[in-house]
Structures are given as C-alpha cells and as structure tokens.
C-alpha cells in the first residue's frame, strides 16, 4: 500500500475547498489529482494545473464556479 504524499493531501484540500464554496453547482465529475509537484483540476472539458497555494488563491478570488475557471485561466501561475 502506497502512503499518501503531501501533494495528495494538498489535492484533497483543494477539492474540498472547491466543493464547499460552490456546493450548489453540479460537481460530481470534478476531478482533482496530485501530480509530482502540482495539482490538476478537471471538469466538463476544462482543466487547470497549479500549486495548492495558487489554486486556493484563485478560489478565494472567484465569485462563482464559472468565474473560478476564468480566474484560473487568467492567472499566469496556473496552466490551463
């Protein structure tokens, strides 16, 4: 059995934060996965990749779930 890495816990924290903030949106298909040093977020054909801190900063800025994807797309630290 493989032990979770810090990045695995960070990915879980990002997913939990997204779901808690936008619980009224349809998020069953939301996938948040840990890479080697970054976290991948995928949903409805959209994707983003960044560090936990960068993704959580984008989440704090977003006013809606659709806006979250706009914020992530416009953030130079997040690859979309």
C-alpha positions in Angstrom: 0.0 0.0 0.0 1.4 3.4 -1.0 1.5 6.1 1.6 -0.1 9.4 0.7 2.3 12.2 -0.1 2.0 15.8 0.9 0.8 16.7 -2.6 -2.0 14.1 -2.2 -3.3 15.9 0.9 -3.0 19.2 -0.9 -5.1 18.0 -3.8 -7.7 16.7 -1.4 -7.7 20.1 0.4 -8.2 21.9 -3.0 -11.1 19.7 -4.0 -12.8 20.1 -0.6 -12.4 23.8 -0.7 -14.0 24.0 -4.3 -16.9 21.7 -3.3 -17.5 23.6 -0.1 -17.5 27.0 -1.8 -19.6 26.0 -4.8 -21.8 23.2 -3.3 -24.8 24.4 -5.3 -23.0 23.5 -8.6 -23.0 20.1 -10.2 -19.5 18.9 -9.1 -19.8 15.1 -9.2 -17.5 14.9 -12.2 -14.9 17.3 -10.7 -11.5 15.6 -10.6 -8.6 17.0 -8.6 -5.4 14.9 -8.9 -2.0 15.2 -7.4 1.0 15.3 -9.8 4.6 15.3 -8.8 4.7 19.0 -7.7 1.4 20.4 -9.0 -2.3 19.7 -8.7 -4.5 19.0 -11.8 -8.2 20.2 -11.8 -10.5 18.8 -14.5 -14.3 19.3 -15.0 -16.5 19.5 -18.0 -13.7 19.6 -20.6 -11.8 22.3 -18.7 -8.6 21.8 -16.9 -6.0 23.7 -14.9 -2.8 22.9 -13.2 -1.0 24.8 -10.4 0.3 24.6 -6.9 -2.1 24.3 -3.9 -1.4 27.9 -2.9 -2.1 29.3 -6.4 -5.3 27.2 -6.9 -6.6 28.3 -3.4 -5.8 31.9 -4.2 -7.8 31.7 -7.4 -10.6 30.1 -5.4 -10.6 33.0 -3.0 -10.9 35.5 -5.8 -13.7 33.7 -7.6 -17.3 34.8 -7.1 -18.9 31.9 -8.9 -17.8 28.5 -10.2 -17.7 29.8 -13.8 -15.6 32.7 -12.5 -13.2 30.3 -10.9 -12.3 28.9 -14.3 -11.9 32.5 -15.6 -9.6 33.4 -12.7 -7.5 30.3 -13.2 -7.3 30.9 -17.0 -6.1 34.5 -16.4 -3.5 33.6 -13.7 0.0 33.3 -15.1 0.9 30.8 -12.4 -1.8 28.4 -13.4 -1.6 26.4 -16.6 -5.0 25.9 -18.3 
